[in-house]
Amino acid sequence: MKSQLRNFRKKFITYLAHEVALPYFKLIRKGYHFPYTIKDLQHAEDGTVGRALYHFFYNNDLEMLPHYEKHDVKHVVLNYPPTEKGEISLQCFMLANGRITAPVIFSVVIGFTIMPEAWKSFYKAWLRGRATPCLNKLDWFSLVPQPLSVVRQQIFTLKN
């Protein structure tokens, strides 16, 4: 029963990401262009956000999806895995950090509804988002060539 529930949740969250969120992103992200290819990321300097992003895709058997690159950079920089729990935790972080959009709110509501066993993790992500200065104006793509450790240190020690 538990494995069936996990399988359902995974399919449901994947469906929401690909069939609901992706069309939404295509509509609102006009002129959106991620300036890197997967090969660029593969050949990025060790220790950079770009190289970590390449490993994120490679180690999790993921493809780089157009219009999702900024989201994937957030996964890497904020250190949330591409799992159902990691996805909802990322959304809880972003909501608490001031990213109040329909997809973020919807993801958090769905996560809390179908994953009650992960509430503690979601709450920790929420607290972390509240404690982090607002990232709404951050140019996530500009982080790609920068050292990941430096980026994380700067983000989590910024002053409001």
GULODO-728395 format. One record per residue (C-alpha): x, y, z; residue number from 1. Coordinates in nm, 2 decimals, decimal comma, m for minus. Example, Ala and Ser with C-alpha at 12.3 -4.5 7.8 and 13.67 -1.06 7.14 Angstrom:
BEGIN
<xx->1,23	yy->m0,45	zz->0,78	num->1>
<xx->1,37	yy->m0,11	zz->0,71	num->2>
This chain:
BEGIN
<xx->0,00	yy->0,00	zz->0,00	num->1>
<xx->0,28	yy->0,24	zz->0,09	num->2>
<xx->0,46	yy->0,18	zz->m0,23	num->3>
<xx->0,14	yy->0,24	zz->m0,43	num->4>
<xx->0,09	yy->0,56	zz->m0,25	num->5>
<xx->0,45	yy->0,67	zz->m0,32	num->6>
<xx->0,42	yy->0,58	zz->m0,68	num->7>
<xx->0,09	yy->0,77	zz->m0,71	num->8>
<xx->0,24	yy->1,08	zz->m0,55	num->9>
<xx->0,55	yy->1,07	zz->m0,77	num->10>
<xx->0,33	yy->1,04	zz->m1,08	num->11>
<xx->0,10	yy->1,31	zz->m0,96	num->12>
<xx->0,38	yy->1,56	zz->m0,88	num->13>
<xx->0,55	yy->1,48	zz->m1,21	num->14>
<xx->0,21	yy->1,54	zz->m1,39	num->15>
<xx->0,17	yy->1,87	zz->m1,22	num->16>
<xx->0,52	yy->1,98	zz->m1,31	num->17>
<xx->0,51	yy->1,88	zz->m1,67	num->18>
<xx->0,14	yy->1,92	zz->m1,76	num->19>
<xx->0,04	yy->2,22	zz->m1,54	num->20>
<xx->0,35	yy->2,42	zz->m1,44	num->21>
<xx->0,54	yy->2,39	zz->m1,77	num->22>
<xx->0,26	yy->2,54	zz->m1,99	num->23>
<xx->0,23	yy->2,81	zz->m1,72	num->24>
<xx->0,60	yy->2,89	zz->m1,73	num->25>
<xx->0,59	yy->2,90	zz->m2,11	num->26>
<xx->0,32	yy->3,16	zz->m2,09	num->27>
<xx->0,47	yy->3,39	zz->m1,83	num->28>
<xx->0,84	yy->3,35	zz->m1,92	num->29>
<xx->0,85	yy->3,53	zz->m2,25	num->30>
<xx->1,20	yy->3,61	zz->m2,37	num->31>
<xx->1,33	yy->3,36	zz->m2,12	num->32>
<xx->1,66	yy->3,21	zz->m2,23	num->33>
<xx->1,90	yy->2,99	zz->m2,03	num->34>
<xx->2,24	yy->3,07	zz->m2,18	num->35>
<xx->2,40	yy->2,73	zz->m2,11	num->36>
<xx->2,38	yy->2,39	zz->m2,27	num->37>
<xx->2,42	yy->2,06	zz->m2,08	num->38>
<xx->2,77	yy->2,04	zz->m2,24	num->39>
<xx->2,86	yy->2,39	zz->m2,11	num->40>
<xx->2,75	yy->2,27	zz->m1,76	num->41>
<xx->2,95	yy->1,95	zz->m1,80	num->42>
<xx->3,27	yy->2,14	zz->m1,88	num->43>
<xx->3,21	yy->2,41	zz->m1,62	num->44>
<xx->3,48	yy->2,45	zz->m1,36	num->45>
<xx->3,47	yy->2,21	zz->m1,07	num->46>
<xx->3,30	yy->2,35	zz->m0,76	num->47>
<xx->3,08	yy->2,59	zz->m0,96	num->48>
<xx->2,70	yy->2,61	zz->m0,96	num->49>
<xx->2,71	yy->2,51	zz->m1,32	num->50>
<xx->2,91	yy->2,19	zz->m1,26	num->51>
<xx->2,69	yy->2,11	zz->m0,96	num->52>
<xx->2,39	yy->2,16	zz->m1,19	num->53>
<xx->2,53	yy->1,92	zz->m1,44	num->54>
<xx->2,58	yy->1,66	zz->m1,17	num->55>
<xx->2,22	yy->1,73	zz->m1,05	num->56>
<xx->2,09	yy->1,63	zz->m1,39	num->57>
<xx->2,33	yy->1,34	zz->m1,45	num->58>
<xx->2,31	yy->1,18	zz->m1,10	num->59>
<xx->1,93	yy->1,20	zz->m1,10	num->60>
<xx->1,88	yy->1,09	zz->m1,46	num->61>
<xx->1,71	yy->1,42	zz->m1,54	num->62>
<xx->1,70	yy->1,62	zz->m1,86	num->63>
<xx->1,73	yy->1,99	zz->m1,88	num->64>
<xx->1,38	yy->2,11	zz->m1,96	num->65>
<xx->1,33	yy->2,45	zz->m2,12	num->66>
<xx->1,17	yy->2,70	zz->m1,88	num->67>
<xx->1,27	yy->2,49	zz->m1,58	num->68>
<xx->1,64	yy->2,58	zz->m1,56	num->69>
<xx->1,60	yy->2,85	zz->m1,30	num->70>
<xx->1,40	yy->2,61	zz->m1,09	num->71>
<xx->1,68	yy->2,35	zz->m1,12	num->72>
<xx->1,94	yy->2,61	zz->m1,02	num->73>
<xx->1,73	yy->2,67	zz->m0,71	num->74>
<xx->1,74	yy->2,30	zz->m0,63	num->75>
<xx->2,12	yy->2,30	zz->m0,65	num->76>
<xx->2,19	yy->2,63	zz->m0,47	num->77>
<xx->1,94	yy->2,58	zz->m0,19	num->78>
<xx->2,03	yy->2,21	zz->m0,16	num->79>
<xx->1,69	yy->2,04	zz->m0,21	num->80>
<xx->1,69	yy->1,70	zz->m0,39	num->81>
<xx->1,46	yy->1,63	zz->m0,69	num->82>
<xx->1,23	yy->1,41	zz->m0,49	num->83>
<xx->0,87	yy->1,46	zz->m0,40	num->84>
<xx->0,97	yy->1,57	zz->m0,05	num->85>
<xx->1,26	yy->1,78	zz->m0,19	num->86>
<xx->1,03	yy->1,95	zz->m0,44	num->87>
<xx->0,77	yy->2,05	zz->m0,18	num->88>
<xx->1,04	yy->2,16	zz->0,06	num->89>
<xx->1,18	yy->2,39	zz->m0,20	num->90>
<xx->0,84	yy->2,53	zz->m0,26	num->91>
<xx->0,79	yy->2,58	zz->0,11	num->92>
<xx->1,12	yy->2,76	zz->0,13	num->93>
<xx->1,03	yy->2,99	zz->m0,16	num->94>
<xx->0,68	yy->3,07	zz->m0,03	num->95>
<xx->0,83	yy->3,16	zz->0,31	num->96>
<xx->1,09	yy->3,36	zz->0,14	num->97>
<xx->0,83	yy->3,58	zz->m0,04	num->98>
<xx->0,78	yy->3,40	zz->m0,37	num->99>
<xx->0,40	yy->3,42	zz->m0,36	num->100>
<xx->0,28	yy->3,28	zz->m0,69	num->101>
<xx->0,00	yy->3,04	zz->m0,79	num->102>
<xx->0,23	yy->2,75	zz->m0,87	num->103>
<xx->0,42	yy->2,78	zz->m0,54	num->104>
<xx->0,11	yy->2,81	zz->m0,33	num->105>
<xx->m0,05	yy->2,52	zz->m0,52	num->106>
<xx->0,26	yy->2,30	zz->m0,48	num->107>
<xx->0,27	yy->2,37	zz->m0,10	num->108>
<xx->m0,10	yy->2,30	zz->m0,06	num->109>
<xx->m0,08	yy->1,97	zz->m0,26	num->110>
<xx->0,24	yy->1,87	zz->m0,07	num->111>
<xx->0,08	yy->1,92	zz->0,27	num->112>
<xx->m0,23	yy->1,74	zz->0,15	num->113>
<xx->m0,07	yy->1,42	zz->0,01	num->114>
<xx->0,25	yy->1,40	zz->0,23	num->115>
<xx->0,15	yy->1,45	zz->0,59	num->116>
<xx->0,45	yy->1,24	zz->0,70	num->117>
<xx->0,68	yy->1,51	zz->0,56	num->118>
<xx->0,53	yy->1,81	zz->0,74	num->119>
<xx->0,82	yy->1,84	zz->0,97	num->120>
<xx->1,06	yy->1,87	zz->0,68	num->121>
<xx->0,83	yy->2,12	zz->0,51	num->122>
<xx->0,82	yy->2,33	zz->0,83	num->123>
<xx->1,20	yy->2,32	zz->0,85	num->124>
<xx->1,22	yy->2,44	zz->0,49	num->125>
<xx->0,96	yy->2,72	zz->0,57	num->126>
<xx->1,17	yy->2,84	zz->0,87	num->127>
<xx->1,48	yy->2,83	zz->0,65	num->128>
<xx->1,30	yy->3,04	zz->0,39	num->129>
<xx->1,18	yy->3,29	zz->0,65	num->130>
<xx->1,54	yy->3,32	zz->0,79	num->131>
<xx->1,69	yy->3,39	zz->0,45	num->132>
<xx->1,68	yy->3,74	zz->0,30	num->133>
<xx->1,44	yy->3,77	zz->0,01	num->134>
<xx->1,57	yy->3,62	zz->m0,31	num->135>
<xx->1,30	yy->3,74	zz->m0,54	num->136>
<xx->1,53	yy->3,98	zz->m0,73	num->137>
<xx->1,82	yy->3,73	zz->m0,75	num->138>
<xx->1,95	yy->3,66	zz->m1,10	num->139>
<xx->1,97	yy->3,28	zz->m1,06	num->140>
<xx->2,14	yy->3,24	zz->m1,40	num->141>
<xx->2,43	yy->3,47	zz->m1,30	num->142>
<xx->2,52	yy->3,22	zz->m1,03	num->143>
<xx->2,60	yy->2,94	zz->m1,28	num->144>
<xx->2,97	yy->3,02	zz->m1,32	num->145>
<xx->3,03	yy->3,11	zz->m0,96	num->146>
<xx->3,16	yy->2,88	zz->m0,69	num->147>
<xx->2,87	yy->2,70	zz->m0,52	num->148>
<xx->3,01	yy->2,73	zz->m0,17	num->149>
<xx->3,06	yy->3,11	zz->m0,21	num->150>
<xx->2,71	yy->3,15	zz->m0,35	num->151>
<xx->2,55	yy->2,96	zz->m0,06	num->152>
<xx->2,75	yy->3,16	zz->0,19	num->153>
<xx->2,64	yy->3,49	zz->0,03	num->154>
<xx->2,28	yy->3,39	zz->0,01	num->155>
<xx->2,25	yy->3,27	zz->0,37	num->156>
<xx->2,44	yy->3,56	zz->0,52	num->157>
<xx->2,28	yy->3,85	zz->0,32	num->158>
<xx->2,14	yy->4,14	zz->0,51	num->159>
<xx->1,78	yy->4,25	zz->0,44	num->160>
